[in-house]
Amino acid sequence: MMQFRISHSAIDNTAWREALCDSRCGAYAAFEGWVRNHHDGRPVLGLHYQGYAELAEHEGGRILAEAMTRFDIIDARCIHRVGDCSIGDMAVWVGVSAAHREAAFTACRWIIDEVKARVPIWKHERYADGDALWREA
């Protein structure tokens, strides 16, 4: 299983979480990013994520490799959705396993921040008033 992947279908994090199980681990931390029904005070009906999959997976892999050297963790995984997403859908999932909780929490936070900053994925927000806008994810 790749450590970072782009998905065109709903995210099922069960297998991704199971891949992090290791007898050396005493901690697991995860982040789930969901599609919410508002942005900057405007009602949102849904999103469409678009990205350059090959480059996104390459850069996402680099981020996870950096996390492995930067933090005292055992493993890390991330999956990001592209395509149409409804309110409440999971758009991104990050999971980290480590011997201790502090490393797992810290690495998980760092990974999602880096993914949002560096991975070439954009979102198209559809608003209730009929307007739509492209934003960096």
C-alpha positions in Angstrom: 0.0 0.0 0.0 1.3 3.4 -0.9 1.8 5.8 2.0 0.0 8.7 0.2 -2.7 8.3 -2.4 -5.3 10.3 -4.3 -8.7 8.7 -4.4 -11.6 9.2 -6.8 -14.1 7.5 -4.6 -15.2 7.8 -1.0 -12.5 7.3 1.6 -12.6 4.2 3.7 -9.8 4.5 6.2 -10.2 1.0 7.7 -7.4 -0.6 5.7 -5.2 2.5 6.0 -5.5 2.4 9.8 -4.9 -1.3 10.0 -1.7 -0.8 8.0 -0.4 1.4 10.8 -0.8 -1.4 13.5 2.6 -2.5 14.8 3.6 -4.1 18.1 6.1 -1.3 18.6 3.4 1.3 18.7 1.7 2.6 21.8 -0.1 5.5 20.1 -2.1 6.2 17.0 -3.3 9.7 16.0 -5.5 10.5 13.0 -7.1 13.5 11.3 -10.2 13.5 9.2 -11.1 16.5 7.1 -14.8 16.7 6.2 -16.7 18.8 3.7 -18.5 21.4 5.7 -21.7 23.4 4.8 -20.1 26.9 5.0 -17.1 28.9 4.2 -16.4 32.5 5.2 -20.1 32.9 6.2 -21.4 31.6 2.9 -23.6 28.4 2.7 -21.8 25.7 0.7 -23.7 22.9 -1.2 -20.6 20.8 -2.0 -17.1 20.7 -3.4 -15.2 19.4 -6.4 -11.5 18.6 -5.7 -9.1 18.6 -8.6 -5.5 17.8 -8.7 -2.6 16.5 -10.8 -2.6 13.0 -9.3 0.9 11.9 -10.2 2.5 15.1 -8.9 0.2 15.1 -5.8 1.1 11.5 -4.9 4.8 12.3 -5.4 4.7 15.4 -3.2 2.5 13.6 -0.6 5.0 10.8 -0.5 7.8 13.3 0.0 5.9 14.8 2.9 5.4 11.5 4.6 9.1 10.5 4.1 10.1 13.8 5.7 7.7 13.1 8.6 9.4 9.7 9.1 12.8 11.4 9.6 11.6 14.5 11.4 9.5 12.8 14.1 9.9 9.7 16.2 7.1 7.8 14.5 6.8 4.2 13.3 4.6 4.9 10.2 2.3 7.5 8.6 -0.3 7.4 5.8 -2.5 9.9 4.0 -5.3 9.7 1.5 -6.9 12.7 -0.2 -10.1 12.7 -2.2 -10.6 14.3 -5.6 -13.9 14.6 -7.6 -17.3 15.6 -6.4 -17.8 15.6 -2.6 -21.0 16.2 -0.6 -21.4 17.9 2.7 -20.1 15.5 5.4 -17.9 13.5 3.0 -14.3 12.8 4.2 -12.0 14.8 2.0 -8.7 13.8 3.6 -7.4 11.4 6.2 -4.0 11.3 7.9 -2.9 8.5 10.3 0.3 8.2 12.3 1.5 5.5 14.6 4.3 5.9 17.1 5.6 4.5 20.4 4.3 7.6 22.2 1.3 9.9 21.8 3.2 13.2 21.6 5.1 12.1 18.5 1.9 10.8 16.9 -0.1 14.0 17.5 2.7 16.3 16.5 3.5 14.4 13.3 -0.2 14.1 12.3 -0.7 17.9 12.7 2.5 18.6 10.7 1.5 16.2 7.9 -1.9 17.8 7.3 -0.5 21.3 7.4 2.2 20.3 4.8 -0.3 18.5 2.6 -2.5 21.6 2.5 0.5 23.8 1.8 2.4 21.7 -0.8 0.2 19.1 -2.5 -1.3 20.4 -5.8 -5.0 19.9 -5.1 -7.6 22.6 -5.6 -11.2 22.8 -4.5 -14.2 24.2 -6.3 -16.8 25.4 -3.8 -20.4 25.5 -4.9 -22.5 28.0 -2.9 -26.2 28.1 -2.1 -26.6 31.4 -4.0 -25.5 29.7 -7.3 -22.0 31.2 -7.2 -18.9 29.0 -7.3 -15.2 29.6 -6.6 -11.9 27.8 -7.0 -9.7 27.7 -3.9 -6.5 26.0 -2.9 -7.4 23.0 -0.8 
